Amino acid sequence: MDNTKEVKNFLVSRRSRISPEQAGLPSGSQRRVPGLRRTEVASLADISVEYYAKLERGNLSGVSESVLYAVARALQLDPAETAHLFDLAKAASSSLMRRTKRDAKKAEVRAGLQQTLDAISNGPAIVRNGRMDLIAANALGRALYSEMYRDAQRTPNFARYTFLDRQRAENFYPDWNGAADVAVAIMRTEAGRDPHDRDLQDLVGELSTCSDEFRERWAKHNVRLHAAGTKTFGHPVVGNLELTYEALDLNADSGLNLTIYTAAAGSPSEVGLRLLSSWAATQEAATVHTSVAAQRPEPSSAES
């Protein structure tokens, strides 16, 4: 991805959303642009207009942390947006060569991590990367996201499911718009961290071509840190589940994020999780039976 263009579009999009009143400035009249003017952002950040214009043209290479923080304050960036600005600056200053091969490490998990997931038995637990690939899960996690495992030939991906399997996704996510916003914002965040991820570029191209909804969201340059909250799912087998989630980045596995879901004690969703666990066990038993049957040798003609 073009870092210069990404920086320019991000800064312009953040500037255009802030009114003079929100920034504590007089609104005046005859304003030709939405939001703040470059001169106003420069004044709020206590830097020259020429220097801010250089930044907004996409040149963040070598910019100091103090200037980045000043611009973040002037544009009233939230923590996720501030981190994104720093990621863009880091990418602009990086001397690392662009990747020419697919990064296989982000598409698999360590055996120890999978063992940890499997040890979590009371709630769904999953691991995803910044491209929104669902790369590992415990039994309840696979059961919760069973709809995404339909295509055994492809790694499940939250964004691809949300935008390209729209009918199922709208049933699974009662707040489809919210889920779509989150998926795109996480991908935008990852694009700032790693602009040379070819798999991410390919996915963005695929979704932009196939989905107007994705393309419109991608153009907004919204970013997000996915840490904690509550989600509601419309599971096709057990019905609605309202689950609390905690998400954390894995220090031992750069680029991977662990999310664990729980239900409030005594709630209908806790009952739903127990039903989901029973259904998952039934599915697993059926899979094992099918696998064993497939491995049995065919009877010889003499035996038959």
Contacts in CASP RR format, 6 or more apart in sequence:
PFRMAT RR
TARGET T0000
AUTHOR 0000-0000-0000
METHOD contacts of the structure
MODEL  1
MDNTKEVKNFLVSRRSRISPEQAGLPSGSQRRVPGLRRTEVASLADISVE
YYAKLERGNLSGVSESVLYAVARALQLDPAETAHLFDLAKAASSSLMRRT
KRDAKKAEVRAGLQQTLDAISNGPAIVRNGRMDLIAANALGRALYSEMYR
DAQRTPNFARYTFLDRQRAENFYPDWNGAADVAVAIMRTEAGRDPHDRDL
QDLVGELSTCSDEFRERWAKHNVRLHAAGTKTFGHPVVGNLELTYEALDL
NADSGLNLTIYTAAAGSPSEVGLRLLSSWAATQEAATVHTSVAAQRPEPS
SAES
1 191 0 8 1.000
1 192 0 8 1.000
1 195 0 8 1.000
1 196 0 8 1.000
1 201 0 8 1.000
3 58 0 8 1.000
3 60 0 8 1.000
3 88 0 8 1.000
3 91 0 8 1.000
3 92 0 8 1.000
3 195 0 8 1.000
4 57 0 8 1.000
4 58 0 8 1.000
4 59 0 8 1.000
4 92 0 8 1.000
5 58 0 8 1.000
6 88 0 8 1.000
6 191 0 8 1.000
6 192 0 8 1.000
6 195 0 8 1.000
6 221 0 8 1.000
7 55 0 8 1.000
7 56 0 8 1.000
7 58 0 8 1.000
7 59 0 8 1.000
7 60 0 8 1.000
7 88 0 8 1.000
7 92 0 8 1.000
8 56 0 8 1.000
8 57 0 8 1.000
8 58 0 8 1.000
9 219 0 8 1.000
9 221 0 8 1.000
10 84 0 8 1.000
10 85 0 8 1.000
10 88 0 8 1.000
10 221 0 8 1.000
11 55 0 8 1.000
11 56 0 8 1.000
11 58 0 8 1.000
11 71 0 8 1.000
11 75 0 8 1.000
12 56 0 8 1.000
13 220 0 8 1.000
13 221 0 8 1.000
14 75 0 8 1.000
14 77 0 8 1.000
14 81 0 8 1.000
14 221 0 8 1.000
15 35 0 8 1.000
15 36 0 8 1.000
15 38 0 8 1.000
15 41 0 8 1.000
15 56 0 8 1.000
15 75 0 8 1.000
16 33 0 8 1.000
16 34 0 8 1.000
16 35 0 8 1.000
16 36 0 8 1.000
17 34 0 8 1.000
17 35 0 8 1.000
18 35 0 8 1.000
18 36 0 8 1.000
18 75 0 8 1.000
18 76 0 8 1.000
19 27 0 8 1.000
19 35 0 8 1.000
19 36 0 8 1.000
20 26 0 8 1.000
20 27 0 8 1.000
20 28 0 8 1.000
20 31 0 8 1.000
20 35 0 8 1.000
20 36 0 8 1.000
20 40 0 8 1.000
21 27 0 8 1.000
22 76 0 8 1.000
23 36 0 8 1.000
23 40 0 8 1.000
23 44 0 8 1.000
23 74 0 8 1.000
23 76 0 8 1.000
25 36 0 8 1.000
25 40 0 8 1.000
31 37 0 8 1.000
36 44 0 8 1.000
38 49 0 8 1.000
38 52 0 8 1.000
38 53 0 8 1.000
38 56 0 8 1.000
39 49 0 8 1.000
41 52 0 8 1.000
41 71 0 8 1.000
41 74 0 8 1.000
41 75 0 8 1.000
42 48 0 8 1.000
42 49 0 8 1.000
42 51 0 8 1.000
42 52 0 8 1.000
42 53 0 8 1.000
44 73 0 8 1.000
44 74 0 8 1.000
45 52 0 8 1.000
45 67 0 8 1.000
45 70 0 8 1.000
45 71 0 8 1.000
45 73 0 8 1.000
45 74 0 8 1.000
46 70 0 8 1.000
47 67 0 8 1.000
47 70 0 8 1.000
47 71 0 8 1.000
51 67 0 8 1.000
52 71 0 8 1.000
55 63 0 8 1.000
55 67 0 8 1.000
55 71 0 8 1.000
58 92 0 8 1.000
59 92 0 8 1.000
60 68 0 8 1.000
60 88 0 8 1.000
60 89 0 8 1.000
60 92 0 8 1.000
60 93 0 8 1.000
61 89 0 8 1.000
61 92 0 8 1.000
61 93 0 8 1.000
62 89 0 8 1.000
62 92 0 8 1.000
62 93 0 8 1.000
63 89 0 8 1.000
65 86 0 8 1.000
68 85 0 8 1.000
68 86 0 8 1.000
68 89 0 8 1.000
69 82 0 8 1.000
71 85 0 8 1.000
72 81 0 8 1.000
72 82 0 8 1.000
72 85 0 8 1.000
75 81 0 8 1.000
77 85 0 8 1.000
79 225 0 8 1.000
80 185 0 8 1.000
80 189 0 8 1.000
80 223 0 8 1.000
80 224 0 8 1.000
80 225 0 8 1.000
81 223 0 8 1.000
83 189 0 8 1.000
83 223 0 8 1.000
83 225 0 8 1.000
84 188 0 8 1.000
84 189 0 8 1.000
84 192 0 8 1.000
84 223 0 8 1.000
87 189 0 8 1.000
87 192 0 8 1.000
87 193 0 8 1.000
88 192 0 8 1.000
91 192 0 8 1.000
91 193 0 8 1.000
91 194 0 8 1.000
91 195 0 8 1.000
98 196 0 8 1.000
99 196 0 8 1.000
99 197 0 8 1.000
99 198 0 8 1.000
102 198 0 8 1.000
102 199 0 8 1.000
103 197 0 8 1.000
103 199 0 8 1.000
106 129 0 8 1.000
106 130 0 8 1.000
106 131 0 8 1.000
106 133 0 8 1.000
106 135 0 8 1.000
106 199 0 8 1.000
106 255 0 8 1.000
106 256 0 8 1.000
107 129 0 8 1.000
107 133 0 8 1.000
107 135 0 8 1.000
107 155 0 8 1.000
108 135 0 8 1.000
109 127 0 8 1.000
109 135 0 8 1.000
109 136 0 8 1.000
109 253 0 8 1.000
109 256 0 8 1.000
110 252 0 8 1.000
110 253 0 8 1.000
113 127 0 8 1.000
113 136 0 8 1.000
113 250 0 8 1.000
113 252 0 8 1.000
113 253 0 8 1.000
114 136 0 8 1.000
117 125 0 8 1.000
117 126 0 8 1.000
117 127 0 8 1.000
117 136 0 8 1.000
117 137 0 8 1.000
117 138 0 8 1.000
118 138 0 8 1.000
118 139 0 8 1.000
119 138 0 8 1.000
120 138 0 8 1.000
120 140 0 8 1.000
120 260 0 8 1.000
121 138 0 8 1.000
121 139 0 8 1.000
121 140 0 8 1.000
121 277 0 8 1.000
122 262 0 8 1.000
122 273 0 8 1.000
123 138 0 8 1.000
123 140 0 8 1.000
123 141 0 8 1.000
123 260 0 8 1.000
123 261 0 8 1.000
123 262 0 8 1.000
123 263 0 8 1.000
123 273 0 8 1.000
124 137 0 8 1.000
124 138 0 8 1.000
124 140 0 8 1.000
124 141 0 8 1.000
124 143 0 8 1.000
124 144 0 8 1.000
124 145 0 8 1.000
124 243 0 8 1.000
124 260 0 8 1.000
124 261 0 8 1.000
124 273 0 8 1.000
125 137 0 8 1.000
125 138 0 8 1.000
125 140 0 8 1.000
125 141 0 8 1.000
125 258 0 8 1.000
125 259 0 8 1.000
125 260 0 8 1.000
125 261 0 8 1.000
126 134 0 8 1.000
126 136 0 8 1.000
126 137 0 8 1.000
126 138 0 8 1.000
126 141 0 8 1.000
126 144 0 8 1.000
126 145 0 8 1.000
126 258 0 8 1.000
126 259 0 8 1.000
127 134 0 8 1.000
127 135 0 8 1.000
127 136 0 8 1.000
127 137 0 8 1.000
127 250 0 8 1.000
127 253 0 8 1.000
127 256 0 8 1.000
127 257 0 8 1.000
127 258 0 8 1.000
127 259 0 8 1.000
128 134 0 8 1.000
128 135 0 8 1.000
128 158 0 8 1.000
128 256 0 8 1.000
128 257 0 8 1.000
128 259 0 8 1.000
129 135 0 8 1.000
129 190 0 8 1.000
129 255 0 8 1.000
129 256 0 8 1.000
129 257 0 8 1.000
130 186 0 8 1.000
130 187 0 8 1.000
130 189 0 8 1.000
130 190 0 8 1.000
130 200 0 8 1.000
130 255 0 8 1.000
130 257 0 8 1.000
131 157 0 8 1.000
131 159 0 8 1.000
131 187 0 8 1.000
131 190 0 8 1.000
131 197 0 8 1.000
131 199 0 8 1.000
131 200 0 8 1.000
131 203 0 8 1.000
132 157 0 8 1.000
132 158 0 8 1.000
132 159 0 8 1.000
132 160 0 8 1.000
132 183 0 8 1.000
132 186 0 8 1.000
132 187 0 8 1.000
132 203 0 8 1.000
133 155 0 8 1.000
133 156 0 8 1.000
133 157 0 8 1.000
134 145 0 8 1.000
134 148 0 8 1.000
134 155 0 8 1.000
134 156 0 8 1.000
134 157 0 8 1.000
134 158 0 8 1.000
135 155 0 8 1.000
135 256 0 8 1.000
137 145 0 8 1.000
139 277 0 8 1.000
139 280 0 8 1.000
139 281 0 8 1.000
139 284 0 8 1.000
140 273 0 8 1.000
140 276 0 8 1.000
140 277 0 8 1.000
140 280 0 8 1.000
141 261 0 8 1.000
142 149 0 8 1.000
142 280 0 8 1.000
143 276 0 8 1.000
143 277 0 8 1.000
143 279 0 8 1.000
143 280 0 8 1.000
143 283 0 8 1.000
144 233 0 8 1.000
144 235 0 8 1.000
144 241 0 8 1.000
144 261 0 8 1.000
144 276 0 8 1.000
145 156 0 8 1.000
146 236 0 8 1.000
146 237 0 8 1.000
146 283 0 8 1.000
147 161 0 8 1.000
147 165 0 8 1.000
147 168 0 8 1.000
147 172 0 8 1.000
147 236 0 8 1.000
148 156 0 8 1.000
148 157 0 8 1.000
148 158 0 8 1.000
148 161 0 8 1.000
149 156 0 8 1.000
157 203 0 8 1.000
158 183 0 8 1.000
159 183 0 8 1.000
159 184 0 8 1.000
159 187 0 8 1.000
159 203 0 8 1.000
159 207 0 8 1.000
159 214 0 8 1.000
160 203 0 8 1.000
160 206 0 8 1.000
160 207 0 8 1.000
161 168 0 8 1.000
161 169 0 8 1.000
162 169 0 8 1.000
162 173 0 8 1.000
162 176 0 8 1.000
162 179 0 8 1.000
162 180 0 8 1.000
162 183 0 8 1.000
163 169 0 8 1.000
163 180 0 8 1.000
163 183 0 8 1.000
163 207 0 8 1.000
163 210 0 8 1.000
163 211 0 8 1.000
163 213 0 8 1.000
163 214 0 8 1.000
164 207 0 8 1.000
164 210 0 8 1.000
164 211 0 8 1.000
169 176 0 8 1.000
169 179 0 8 1.000
170 176 0 8 1.000
171 234 0 8 1.000
171 236 0 8 1.000
172 233 0 8 1.000
172 234 0 8 1.000
172 235 0 8 1.000
172 236 0 8 1.000
173 179 0 8 1.000
173 233 0 8 1.000
173 234 0 8 1.000
174 232 0 8 1.000
174 233 0 8 1.000
174 234 0 8 1.000
174 240 0 8 1.000
175 232 0 8 1.000
180 213 0 8 1.000
180 214 0 8 1.000
180 217 0 8 1.000
181 217 0 8 1.000
181 222 0 8 1.000
182 224 0 8 1.000
182 226 0 8 1.000
184 214 0 8 1.000
184 217 0 8 1.000
184 218 0 8 1.000
184 222 0 8 1.000
185 222 0 8 1.000
185 223 0 8 1.000
185 224 0 8 1.000
186 224 0 8 1.000
186 226 0 8 1.000
187 200 0 8 1.000
187 203 0 8 1.000
187 204 0 8 1.000
187 218 0 8 1.000
188 218 0 8 1.000
188 221 0 8 1.000
188 222 0 8 1.000
188 223 0 8 1.000
188 224 0 8 1.000
189 223 0 8 1.000
189 224 0 8 1.000
189 225 0 8 1.000
190 197 0 8 1.000
190 200 0 8 1.000
191 197 0 8 1.000
191 200 0 8 1.000
191 204 0 8 1.000
194 200 0 8 1.000
204 218 0 8 1.000
207 214 0 8 1.000
207 215 0 8 1.000
207 218 0 8 1.000
208 214 0 8 1.000
208 215 0 8 1.000
208 218 0 8 1.000
226 247 0 8 1.000
226 257 0 8 1.000
226 259 0 8 1.000
227 246 0 8 1.000
227 247 0 8 1.000
227 248 0 8 1.000
228 244 0 8 1.000
228 245 0 8 1.000
228 246 0 8 1.000
228 247 0 8 1.000
229 244 0 8 1.000
229 245 0 8 1.000
229 246 0 8 1.000
230 242 0 8 1.000
230 243 0 8 1.000
230 244 0 8 1.000
230 245 0 8 1.000
231 242 0 8 1.000
231 243 0 8 1.000
231 245 0 8 1.000
231 261 0 8 1.000
232 240 0 8 1.000
232 241 0 8 1.000
232 242 0 8 1.000
232 243 0 8 1.000
233 240 0 8 1.000
233 241 0 8 1.000
233 243 0 8 1.000
234 240 0 8 1.000
234 241 0 8 1.000
235 241 0 8 1.000
235 276 0 8 1.000
237 275 0 8 1.000
237 276 0 8 1.000
237 279 0 8 1.000
238 272 0 8 1.000
238 275 0 8 1.000
238 276 0 8 1.000
238 279 0 8 1.000
239 272 0 8 1.000
240 268 0 8 1.000
240 269 0 8 1.000
241 263 0 8 1.000
241 269 0 8 1.000
241 272 0 8 1.000
241 273 0 8 1.000
241 276 0 8 1.000
242 263 0 8 1.000
242 264 0 8 1.000
242 267 0 8 1.000
242 269 0 8 1.000
243 261 0 8 1.000
243 262 0 8 1.000
243 263 0 8 1.000
243 269 0 8 1.000
243 273 0 8 1.000
244 261 0 8 1.000
244 262 0 8 1.000
244 263 0 8 1.000
244 264 0 8 1.000
245 259 0 8 1.000
245 260 0 8 1.000
245 261 0 8 1.000
245 262 0 8 1.000
246 259 0 8 1.000
246 260 0 8 1.000
247 257 0 8 1.000
247 258 0 8 1.000
247 259 0 8 1.000
247 260 0 8 1.000
248 257 0 8 1.000
248 258 0 8 1.000
249 255 0 8 1.000
249 256 0 8 1.000
249 257 0 8 1.000
249 258 0 8 1.000
250 256 0 8 1.000
250 257 0 8 1.000
250 258 0 8 1.000
263 269 0 8 1.000
263 270 0 8 1.000
263 272 0 8 1.000
263 273 0 8 1.000
264 270 0 8 1.000
END
